[in-house]
């Protein structure tokens, strides 16, 4: 049972931090369009008989557009996860490569209130190799399998203090995941009775461990409270929160089939999982185009608890880095007037011509435009 639970643990590796980078999209100014981001996570999953430490490296790109107070994002990501599998009966390594896409829409007012909904889809290819210990000694278990899941989340952020510096963040998440079938062969030694002689001898037998494809439906409710510090160039917040999560199963149904007893398999159903989580997080924005984030998470009362999960990352607005500079301003060409000006019509009403309508008093006298200009002297009659 512990061996077949590896698949669910890898599922938890991906879902514990599934929307972390999307949170950073919430209060980005509307004129910022293109962003790159990256983060690194270190965590550990554990149960009564095992502990699995892992690291995840993740990076992505997203593009945004806006209309009035509405803000929309679409983006993609890639990640790599490496972990150690350690238990009483086995030890090994796991490698996981994932590709995903996400979408978020939000409405925000300044930096203190906003409504948000986001969707997230991901595919991960997983490979692990374990060597048996104790009763599973001399056994090696290797498996490649596929994990697909979809996540939908909605929530809002609202001020709860007079100066809008304290805020509340409630929300919920629903998810669906698919884990493909897994098969193992466990080699062991079992006693066998000879009915003719009554002797007992030991022989090697194979036990097939089969796990059906699993569909997991999960949901999570969360509530965070935080404090904002900001000025003209820096935005900083800290928050803490509680969450409650539920998974409909911890993998597909299992059965154990021993050689010679194929018609009498032993079947088992994976249990549901409930867990309570606590989290601490902070966000720092410098001039609003460079962001850093750091958070810590832990869960309790689960079949597979997250002993710790620490994430650090950054987000950079790149639209300005690749924006073409504006062309220099050039003076407008001067149109030659059809009727020449002289000292006698300077200051008279309006001068009309084929090109432009101007007041003649705004045109410099001819002696200023042409230093060689000599006006005609008016003689007395």
C-alpha positions in Angstrom: 0.0 0.0 0.0 2.8 2.4 0.8 4.5 1.7 -2.5 1.4 2.3 -4.5 0.9 5.6 -2.6 3.8 7.1 -4.4 1.5 8.3 -7.2 -0.6 10.3 -4.9 2.4 11.8 -3.3 3.6 13.1 -6.6 0.1 14.4 -7.3 0.4 16.4 -4.0 3.8 17.7 -5.0 2.2 19.5 -8.0 -1.0 20.6 -6.3 0.3 22.0 -3.0 1.7 25.0 -4.8 -0.4 25.0 -7.9 -1.5 28.6 -8.0 1.3 30.3 -6.2 2.6 32.4 -9.1 -0.9 33.4 -10.2 -1.3 35.2 -6.9 1.4 37.6 -8.1 -0.8 38.8 -11.0 -3.5 40.3 -8.8 -2.3 43.9 -8.4 -0.1 44.6 -11.4 -0.7 48.1 -13.0 -2.7 48.0 -16.2 0.0 49.4 -18.4 2.2 46.4 -17.8 1.7 43.8 -20.5 4.4 41.1 -20.6 6.0 39.3 -17.7 8.5 36.5 -17.0 8.7 34.8 -13.6 10.5 32.0 -11.9 10.4 30.3 -8.5 12.1 27.5 -6.6 10.3 25.4 -3.9 11.7 23.0 -1.3 9.4 20.7 0.6 8.8 17.4 2.3 5.8 15.0 2.4 5.6 12.5 5.2 3.3 9.9 6.7 3.8 7.3 9.5 6.3 5.2 7.5 7.9 7.5 5.0 9.4 10.9 4.3 9.9 12.4 0.8 11.9 15.5 0.4 11.7 17.3 -3.0 12.7 20.5 -4.9 10.8 22.1 -7.8 12.1 24.6 -10.3 9.4 26.5 -12.2 9.4 29.3 -14.8 6.8 30.9 -17.1 5.6 33.8 -19.2 2.3 35.6 -19.4 0.6 38.4 -21.3 -2.0 40.8 -20.0 -4.6 43.2 -21.4 -7.0 45.5 -19.6 -10.2 47.4 -20.0 -11.0 50.0 -17.3 -10.9 48.1 -14.0 -10.8 44.6 -15.6 -7.5 42.8 -16.0 -6.9 39.5 -17.9 -3.9 37.2 -18.1 -2.9 34.2 -20.2 0.3 32.4 -19.7 2.3 29.1 -19.8 4.8 27.4 -17.6 7.3 24.6 -17.4 8.8 22.9 -14.3 11.0 20.1 -13.1 10.7 18.3 -9.8 13.3 16.1 -8.2 12.6 14.1 -5.0 13.9 11.4 -2.7 11.5 8.5 -1.7 12.4 7.1 1.7 10.3 4.6 3.6 10.6 1.5 5.8 10.2 -0.8 2.8 11.8 1.1 -0.1 14.1 4.0 -1.1 14.4 5.7 -4.4 14.3 8.7 -6.6 11.5 10.5 -8.5 11.8 12.8 -11.5 8.8 14.8 -12.9 8.6 17.2 -15.8 5.5 19.3 -16.2 3.9 21.7 -18.7 0.9 23.9 -18.0 -1.2 26.9 -19.0 -3.3 29.3 -17.0 -5.8 32.1 -17.3 -6.8 34.7 -14.8 -9.4 37.5 -14.8 -9.7 40.1 -12.0 -11.3 43.3 -11.2 -9.5 45.6 -8.9 -9.8 49.0 -7.4 -6.4 50.6 -6.6 -4.4 48.1 -4.5 -6.8 47.3 -1.8 -9.9 45.5 -3.3 -10.2 43.0 -6.0 -12.2 40.0 -7.3 -10.4 37.2 -9.0 -11.1 34.0 -10.9 -8.5 31.7 -12.4 -8.2 28.4 -14.3 -5.1 26.2 -14.5 -4.4 23.0 -16.5 -1.2 20.9 -16.3 0.3 17.7 -17.6 3.2 16.0 -15.9 5.3 13.0 -16.9 6.7 11.1 -13.9 9.4 8.5 -13.5 10.5 6.9 -10.3 12.8 4.0 -9.4 12.9 2.4 -6.0 14.8 -0.5 -4.3 13.0 -2.6 -1.8 14.1 -2.9 1.9 13.3 -5.4 4.7 10.5 -7.6 3.4 10.8 -6.2 -0.1 14.6 -6.7 -0.3 16.0 -7.8 -3.6 13.1 -6.1 -5.4 13.3 -3.1 -7.7 10.2 -1.1 -8.7 10.3 1.2 -11.7 7.3 3.0 -13.2 6.5 5.8 -15.7 3.1 7.3 -15.6 1.1 10.4 -16.6 -0.7 12.9 -14.4 -3.2 15.4 -15.7 -5.2 17.9 -13.6 -7.4 20.9 -13.9 -7.9 23.6 -11.3 -10.5 26.4 -10.9 -10.3 29.0 -8.1 -12.3 32.1 -7.1 -11.8 34.6 -4.4 -11.6 38.3 -3.4 -9.4 40.7 -1.5 -11.1 43.3 0.6 -9.9 46.0 3.1 -11.0 45.6 6.8 -9.4 48.7 8.4 -10.1 52.4 8.1 -6.8 53.1 6.3 -7.2 50.1 4.0 -3.9 48.6 5.2 -5.4 45.4 6.7 -7.1 43.1 4.3 -9.0 39.8 4.2 -8.7 37.1 1.4 -11.3 34.4 1.4 -11.7 31.9 -1.5 -12.2 28.4 -2.7 -10.6 26.0 -5.2 -12.0 22.9 -7.0 -9.8 20.5 -8.9 -9.9 17.3 -10.9 -7.0 14.9 -11.6 -6.3 11.7 -13.5 -3.6 9.2 -12.7 -3.0 6.3 -15.1 -2.8 2.6 -14.2 0.3 1.2 -12.5 1.6 -2.4 -12.4 4.3 -3.9 -10.3 5.7 -7.4 -9.7 6.8 -8.3 -6.2 9.1 -11.3 -5.9 9.1 -13.1 -2.5 9.5 -16.5 -1.0 6.5 -18.5 0.4 6.1 -21.9 2.1 4.4 -24.6 0.1 3.0 -27.9 1.5 3.6 -31.2 -0.4 0.3 -33.1 0.0 2.0 -36.5 -0.8 4.8 -36.3 1.7 3.6 -33.6 4.1 6.9 -31.8 3.7 7.0 -28.0 3.7 9.4 -26.3 1.3 9.9 -22.7 0.2 9.7 -21.5 -3.3 9.9 -18.2 -5.1 6.6 -16.7 -6.2 5.5 -13.5 -7.9 2.8 -11.2 -6.5 1.3 -8.7 -9.0 0.4 -5.3 -7.5 -2.0 -3.5 -9.7 -3.4 0.0 -9.3 -6.3 1.1 -11.5 -6.4 4.5 -13.1 -7.4 7.0 -10.5 -9.6 10.1 -10.7 -9.3 12.5 -7.9 -11.8 15.3 -7.1 -10.6 17.8 -4.6 -11.6 21.1 -3.1 -10.1 23.6 -0.8 -11.3 26.6 1.3 -8.9 29.2 2.4 -8.9 32.4 4.5 -6.0 34.8 4.7 -5.5 38.0 6.7 -2.7 40.5 6.0 -1.2 43.9 6.3 0.0 46.3 3.6 2.9 48.8 3.7 3.3 51.0 0.7 4.6 54.3 -0.6 5.2 55.8 -4.0 7.9 53.3 -5.1 7.5 50.2 -2.8 4.5 47.9 -2.1 5.0 45.2 0.7 2.5 42.9 2.4 2.6 40.1 4.9 -0.2 37.6 5.5 -1.1 34.4 7.3 -4.0 32.1 6.7 -5.8 28.8 7.3 -7.0 26.3 4.7 -9.1 23.1 4.6 -8.7 20.6 1.7 -10.4 17.4 0.7 -9.4 14.8 -1.9 -12.0 12.1 -2.9 -9.3 9.4 -3.0 -5.5 9.0 -2.7 -5.2 7.1 -6.0 -7.0 4.3 -7.9 -8.3 1.1 -6.4 -5.7 -1.7 -5.9 -5.6 -5.4 -6.1 -2.9 -8.1 -5.3 -2.7 -11.2 -7.4 -0.5 -14.1 -6.5 0.7 -16.7 -9.0 -1.6 -19.7 -8.9 -4.4 -17.7 -7.3 -5.4 -15.4 -10.1 -9.1 -16.1 -9.5 -8.8 -14.9 -5.9 -7.3 -11.4 -5.9 -7.1 -9.3 -2.8 -8.6 -5.9 -3.4 -8.2 -2.6 -1.6 -9.7 0.8 -2.0 -7.7 4.0 -1.4 -9.0 6.2 1.4 -10.2 9.8 1.2 -7.9 12.5 2.5 -8.7 15.6 4.6 -6.1 18.1 5.8 -5.8 21.4 7.6 -3.2 23.9 6.4 -1.5 27.0 7.8 0.5 29.4 5.7 2.7 32.5 6.0 3.5 34.7 3.0 4.9 38.1 1.9 5.1 40.1 -1.4 7.4 42.9 -2.3 7.1 45.1 -5.4 9.7 47.7 -6.3 8.4 50.4 -8.6 5.7 47.9 -9.4 7.6 46.2 -12.3 9.8 43.9 -10.2 8.2 41.6 -7.6 9.6 39.1 -5.1 7.5 36.7 -3.0 8.3 34.2 -0.2 5.9 31.9 1.6 5.8 28.9 3.9 3.1 26.2 4.2 2.4 23.2 6.4 -0.6 20.7 6.7 -1.9 18.5 9.5 -4.2 15.5 10.0 -3.7 14.1 6.5 -2.7 10.6 5.3 0.2 12.4 3.6 1.1 15.6 5.4 3.2 18.4 4.0 5.8 18.7 6.7 7.0 22.0 5.1 6.9 23.8 1.8 9.0 27.0 1.2 8.8 28.9 -2.0 10.8 31.9 -3.2 10.3 33.6 -6.6 10.3 36.8 -8.6 8.3 38.4 -11.4 9.6 40.9 -13.9 7.7 43.2 -16.3 9.6 43.0 -19.6 7.3 45.2 -21.8 9.5 48.2 -21.2 12.7 46.3 -21.8 11.7 45.6 -25.5 9.7 48.8 -26.1 10.9 50.9 -29.0 11.9 54.4 -28.1 9.6 57.1 -29.3 10.8 59.0 -32.4 12.1 62.6 -31.7 9.7 65.4 -32.1 10.2 67.4 -35.3 9.0 71.0 -35.8 6.1 71.3 -38.2 7.1 72.7 -41.7 6.5 76.4 -42.2 4.1 77.1 -45.0 5.0 80.1 -47.3 2.3 82.6 -47.3 0.8 83.7 -50.6 0.4 87.4 -49.6 3.7 89.0 -48.3 3.5 90.9 -45.1 4.9 94.4 -44.6 5.0 96.9 -41.8 1.6 98.3 -42.8 -0.4 95.1 -42.3 1.3 93.9 -39.2 -1.3 93.8 -36.5 -4.3 94.1 -38.9 -7.1 91.6 -38.3 -6.9 88.2 -39.9 -4.8 87.2 -42.9 -6.3 84.5 -45.2 -4.4 82.4 -47.6 -4.6 78.9 -49.3 -2.6 77.2 -46.6 -3.3 78.4 -43.1 -5.5 80.9 -41.2 -3.4 82.9 -38.7 -3.5 86.2 -37.0 -0.9 88.5 -38.6 0.2 89.8 -35.3 1.6 86.3 -34.5 3.9 86.5 -37.5 7.3 88.2 -37.0 7.8 91.4 -39.0 9.8 91.1 -42.1 12.9 92.8 -40.7 13.1 90.0 -38.2 12.7 87.2 -40.7 15.0 89.0 -43.3 17.7 91.3 -42.0 18.1 92.8 -45.5 14.4 93.9 -45.7 14.0 97.6 -46.1 10.4 99.0 -45.9 9.3 101.7 -48.3 9.1 105.1 -46.8 5.7 106.7 -47.1 5.9 110.3 -48.6 3.7 113.1 -47.6 1.1 114.1 -50.3 
